[in-house]
Amino acid sequence: MYDATSDFEENLMIKIAWYYYMENLTQQAIANQLGISRMRVIKLLEKARQTGVVQFRISSAFDKRHALETRLMETYHLKDCYVVPTNPDPSGVNDTIAKAASIYIANHITDNCYINFGYGDTSSRTIEYLAKNLETSVSFVSLTGGVGYYLPNSESNIFNAKLYLIPAPLIMSSREMAEAILKESSVSEVSSMIRLASMTIVGIGAMDNSATILKSSILSHNDFLLLNMKGATGDVICHFIDKNGNLVDTEIDSRLVSVPLDTLNQLENVIGVAAGKHKVSAITAALKGGYLDILITDESTAALLYQD
């Protein structure tokens, strides 16, 4: 069975070994680049030697994934990329990516930090894993309305985190109502927290029947047909974008209760969590649009993204 915690530790160890032995970075430079302590770099370098990972060459299985990470970082100007093994069961892909994302984030957060999150299945799974397992105090801030649909544990005592949710539906009945709700004090108070966050988690939706926004009946199949005709290839926080990452301007977008893409572009450490062959076009569009700083995906998706 796939052990996400162990896999993250091994992947981090491989990255550190690569940077130290192959790219001649100092221990402090590696610590700064990966956002971890120098002492952790030292310990993982020692572990790499003790476990035989470093034997004049890096184990080929990890080397392949690291090569994909490096190529994607260079191609799309990412700060970081974490590629995990592909789950052989397609129905478990979102859960695998969510576990990997929660471990990645847990290794990069500080106590009492704020983390933004967007609408979608994978991002919601990520924050649930984080909230249940973190020992530090963290607050989650929603980037959109309508999050109650996919946060079934948000009111339970199992959910061990502070939640600041935009108290509104995701899509209003008119542009005027959307503009009015965004001016409400209860909504603007939550929105003002967004720029305080040290990280932002966003899923990437595909233009198919698996899309959360479609399965939840927030958008109809006719809406999807219209968006397809307009050139939409996927969505980021429910804003639909074309193959180059540009916003598809529709009446639907004007009724959204969601942070604008321009605001998302200004945030630091935006982490995209998505995988699957059906999402390759949407992920590529989000990368081309420059909305992501960090990508967490699986090996088969990463290979297709690099070829795209």
C-alpha positions as CSV (number, residue, x, y, z in Angstrom):
1,M,0.0,0.0,0.0
2,Y,1.2,3.5,-0.9
3,D,2.7,5.3,2.2
4,A,2.4,9.0,1.5
5,T,4.5,10.1,4.5
6,S,7.4,7.7,3.7
7,D,7.2,8.7,0.0
8,F,7.4,12.4,0.8
9,E,10.4,11.8,3.1
10,E,12.2,9.7,0.4
11,N,11.4,12.3,-2.3
12,L,12.8,15.1,-0.1
13,M,15.9,13.1,0.6
14,I,16.4,12.5,-3.1
15,K,16.0,16.2,-3.9
16,I,18.5,17.1,-1.2
17,A,21.0,14.5,-2.4
18,W,20.7,15.7,-6.0
19,Y,21.2,19.4,-5.1
20,Y,24.2,18.6,-2.9
21,Y,26.0,16.0,-4.9
22,M,25.0,16.8,-8.5
23,E,24.4,20.6,-8.4
24,N,27.0,21.4,-5.7
25,L,24.6,23.5,-3.7
26,T,25.6,24.2,-0.1
27,Q,23.5,22.8,2.7
28,Q,22.2,26.3,3.6
29,A,21.3,27.0,0.0
30,I,19.4,23.7,-0.2
31,A,17.6,24.6,3.1
32,N,16.6,28.0,1.8
33,Q,15.4,26.6,-1.6
34,L,13.3,23.9,0.0
35,G,12.0,26.0,2.9
36,I,13.4,23.6,5.6
37,S,16.1,23.9,8.3
38,R,19.8,23.3,7.6
39,M,19.8,20.6,10.3
40,R,17.1,18.7,8.5
41,V,19.2,18.8,5.3
42,I,22.2,17.4,7.2
43,K,20.1,14.6,8.7
44,L,18.6,13.6,5.3
45,L,22.0,13.7,3.6
46,E,23.3,11.3,6.3
47,K,20.2,9.1,5.8
48,A,20.8,9.0,2.1
49,R,24.3,7.7,2.7
50,Q,23.2,5.2,5.3
51,T,20.3,3.7,3.2
52,G,22.4,3.4,0.0
53,V,20.5,6.0,-1.9
54,V,23.8,7.8,-2.7
55,Q,26.1,5.2,-4.3
56,F,27.8,7.5,-6.9
57,R,24.4,7.7,-8.6
58,I,20.8,8.3,-7.5
59,S,18.4,5.4,-7.6
60,S,16.8,5.4,-11.1
61,A,13.2,5.2,-9.9
62,F,13.5,8.4,-7.9
63,D,15.8,10.0,-10.5
64,K,13.0,9.7,-13.1
65,R,10.5,11.5,-10.9
66,H,13.1,14.2,-9.9
67,A,13.9,14.7,-13.6
68,L,10.1,15.3,-14.3
69,E,9.9,17.7,-11.4
70,T,13.0,19.6,-12.6
71,R,11.7,19.8,-16.2
72,L,8.3,21.1,-15.1
73,M,9.8,23.7,-12.8
74,E,12.0,24.9,-15.6
75,T,9.3,24.9,-18.3
76,Y,6.6,26.6,-16.3
77,H,8.9,28.7,-13.9
78,L,7.6,27.0,-10.8
79,K,9.1,27.4,-7.3
80,D,8.7,23.7,-6.6
81,C,7.1,20.5,-7.9
82,Y,6.3,17.3,-6.1
83,V,5.6,14.2,-8.3
84,V,4.3,11.1,-6.6
85,P,3.7,7.5,-7.9
86,T,0.6,7.0,-10.0
87,N,-2.2,5.2,-8.2
88,P,-3.2,2.2,-10.4
89,D,-6.8,2.8,-9.4
90,P,-8.2,5.9,-11.2
91,S,-10.9,6.4,-8.5
92,G,-8.1,6.8,-5.9
93,V,-6.1,9.5,-7.7
94,N,-7.6,12.5,-5.9
95,D,-7.0,10.9,-2.5
96,T,-3.4,10.1,-3.3
97,I,-2.7,13.6,-4.5
98,A,-4.5,15.1,-1.4
99,K,-2.4,12.9,1.0
100,A,0.8,14.0,-0.8
101,A,-0.2,17.6,-0.7
102,S,-1.0,17.5,3.0
103,I,2.4,16.1,3.7
104,Y,4.1,18.6,1.5
105,I,2.3,21.5,3.2
106,A,2.8,20.1,6.7
107,N,6.5,20.3,6.1
108,H,6.4,23.9,5.0
109,I,4.1,25.6,7.4
110,T,4.6,27.6,10.6
111,D,2.5,27.8,13.7
112,N,-0.6,30.1,13.6
113,C,-0.4,30.5,9.8
114,Y,-3.3,31.0,7.4
115,I,-3.9,28.8,4.4
116,N,-6.3,29.7,1.6
117,F,-8.2,26.9,-0.2
118,G,-10.3,26.8,-3.3
119,Y,-13.4,25.0,-4.4
120,G,-13.0,21.3,-5.4
121,D,-12.7,17.7,-4.3
122,T,-8.9,17.4,-4.1
123,S,-8.4,20.7,-2.3
124,S,-11.1,19.8,0.3
125,R,-9.5,16.4,0.9
126,T,-6.1,18.1,1.3
127,I,-7.3,20.4,4.0
128,E,-9.2,17.6,5.8
129,Y,-6.0,15.5,6.0
130,L,-4.1,18.6,7.2
131,A,-6.7,19.6,9.8
132,K,-6.9,16.1,11.3
133,N,-3.1,15.5,11.5
134,L,-1.5,18.8,12.2
135,E,-0.1,19.5,15.7
136,T,0.4,23.2,14.9
137,S,-2.4,25.8,15.0
138,V,-3.6,26.6,11.5
139,S,-6.5,28.6,10.1
140,F,-8.1,27.9,6.7
141,V,-9.7,30.7,4.6
142,S,-12.0,29.9,1.7
143,L,-11.4,31.6,-1.6
144,T,-15.0,31.0,-2.8
145,G,-18.5,30.6,-1.6
146,G,-20.3,27.3,-1.6
147,V,-17.7,25.3,0.2
148,G,-20.3,23.6,2.5
149,Y,-21.0,21.1,-0.3
150,Y,-17.7,19.4,0.0
151,L,-16.7,20.0,3.6
152,P,-18.9,17.5,5.4
153,N,-16.7,17.6,8.5
154,S,-16.4,21.3,8.8
155,E,-18.7,21.5,11.8
156,S,-17.4,18.4,13.6
157,N,-14.9,18.1,16.4
158,I,-12.8,15.8,14.2
159,F,-11.9,18.8,12.0
160,N,-9.1,20.2,14.1
161,A,-8.6,23.6,12.6
162,K,-10.1,27.1,12.5
163,L,-12.2,27.7,9.4
164,Y,-13.1,31.0,7.9
165,L,-15.7,30.4,5.2
166,I,-17.3,32.9,2.9
167,P,-20.9,32.8,3.9
168,A,-22.5,32.7,0.5
169,P,-23.4,30.4,-2.4
170,L,-20.8,29.9,-5.1
171,I,-22.9,31.3,-7.9
172,M,-25.6,34.0,-7.4
173,S,-28.7,34.4,-9.7
174,S,-27.4,37.7,-11.1
175,R,-24.3,39.9,-11.5
176,E,-25.9,42.5,-9.2
177,M,-26.6,40.0,-6.4
178,A,-23.0,38.8,-6.7
179,E,-21.6,42.3,-6.4
180,A,-23.9,43.0,-3.5
181,I,-23.0,39.9,-1.5
182,L,-19.2,40.6,-2.0
183,K,-19.8,44.0,-0.2
184,E,-21.4,42.4,2.8
185,S,-19.3,42.8,5.9
186,S,-19.4,39.1,6.8
187,V,-18.0,38.3,3.3
188,S,-15.5,41.2,3.1
189,E,-14.1,40.2,6.5
190,V,-13.2,36.8,5.3
191,S,-11.9,38.1,2.0
192,S,-9.6,40.5,3.8
193,M,-7.8,37.5,5.4
194,I,-6.8,36.0,2.0
195,R,-3.7,38.2,1.5
196,L,-2.5,37.2,5.0
197,A,-2.1,33.5,4.0
198,S,1.4,32.0,3.6
199,M,0.0,29.3,1.2
200,T,-3.0,28.8,-1.1
201,I,-4.3,25.4,-2.1
202,V,-6.3,25.2,-5.4
203,G,-7.7,22.3,-7.4
204,I,-7.9,22.4,-11.1
205,G,-11.2,21.3,-12.7
206,A,-11.5,19.5,-16.1
207,M,-14.2,20.0,-18.6
208,D,-15.9,16.6,-18.1
209,N,-18.6,14.9,-16.1
210,S,-16.2,14.4,-13.2
211,A,-16.0,18.1,-12.4
212,T,-17.1,18.8,-8.8
213,I,-19.0,21.9,-9.9
214,L,-21.0,19.8,-12.3
215,K,-21.6,16.8,-10.0
216,S,-22.9,19.2,-7.3
217,S,-25.4,20.6,-9.8
218,I,-24.1,24.2,-9.4
219,L,-23.6,24.3,-13.1
220,S,-25.8,22.4,-15.6
221,H,-24.7,20.4,-18.7
222,N,-25.9,23.3,-20.8
223,D,-23.6,25.7,-18.9
224,F,-20.8,23.3,-19.6
225,L,-21.7,23.2,-23.3
226,L,-21.7,27.0,-23.5
227,L,-18.3,27.1,-21.7
228,N,-16.9,24.5,-24.2
229,M,-18.1,26.6,-27.1
230,K,-16.4,29.6,-25.6
231,G,-13.1,27.7,-25.5
232,A,-12.9,26.8,-21.9
233,T,-10.4,24.0,-21.1
234,G,-10.8,23.9,-17.3
235,D,-11.2,26.0,-14.2
236,V,-9.2,27.4,-11.3
237,I,-11.3,28.4,-8.3
238,C,-14.3,28.1,-10.6
239,H,-13.0,30.7,-13.1
240,F,-13.0,29.0,-16.5
241,I,-9.8,29.5,-18.6
242,D,-8.9,28.7,-22.2
243,K,-5.9,26.7,-23.3
244,N,-3.5,29.6,-22.8
245,G,-4.8,30.3,-19.3
246,N,-6.8,33.4,-20.2
247,L,-10.2,33.9,-18.5
248,V,-13.2,32.9,-20.5
249,D,-15.4,35.9,-20.0
250,T,-19.0,34.7,-19.6
251,E,-22.2,35.7,-17.8
252,I,-21.5,32.8,-15.5
253,D,-18.2,34.3,-14.3
254,S,-19.9,37.6,-13.5
255,R,-22.2,35.7,-11.0
256,L,-19.4,34.0,-9.1
257,V,-18.6,34.5,-5.5
258,S,-14.9,33.8,-5.9
259,V,-11.6,35.6,-5.6
260,P,-10.6,37.0,-9.0
261,L,-7.8,35.4,-10.9
262,D,-5.8,38.6,-10.8
263,T,-5.8,38.4,-7.0
264,L,-4.8,34.7,-7.1
265,N,-1.8,35.8,-9.4
266,Q,-0.6,38.2,-6.7
267,L,-0.6,35.6,-3.9
268,E,2.6,33.7,-2.9
269,N,3.0,30.0,-2.8
270,V,-0.1,29.0,-4.7
271,I,-0.2,25.2,-4.7
272,G,-2.0,23.4,-7.5
273,V,-3.2,19.9,-6.5
274,A,-4.4,17.8,-9.5
275,A,-3.7,14.7,-11.5
276,G,-5.3,12.5,-14.2
277,K,-5.1,12.2,-17.9
278,H,-8.4,14.0,-18.2
279,K,-7.0,17.0,-16.4
280,V,-3.8,17.4,-18.5
281,S,-5.2,20.2,-20.7
282,A,-6.7,22.1,-17.7
283,I,-3.4,21.8,-15.7
284,T,-1.4,22.9,-18.7
285,A,-3.7,26.0,-19.1
286,A,-3.3,26.8,-15.4
287,L,0.5,26.6,-15.7
288,K,0.6,28.7,-18.8
289,G,-1.6,31.3,-17.1
290,G,1.0,31.5,-14.3
291,Y,-1.5,30.9,-11.5
292,L,0.6,28.2,-9.8
293,D,3.9,28.5,-7.9
294,I,4.0,24.9,-6.9
295,L,2.5,21.8,-8.5
296,I,1.7,18.5,-6.8
297,T,0.7,15.7,-9.3
298,D,1.5,12.1,-10.1
299,E,4.1,10.6,-12.4
300,S,1.9,9.7,-15.4
301,T,0.3,13.2,-15.4
302,A,3.7,14.9,-15.0
303,A,5.0,13.0,-18.1
304,L,2.0,14.1,-20.2
305,L,2.4,17.7,-19.0
306,Y,6.0,17.7,-20.0
307,Q,5.1,16.4,-23.5
308,D,2.2,18.8,-23.9
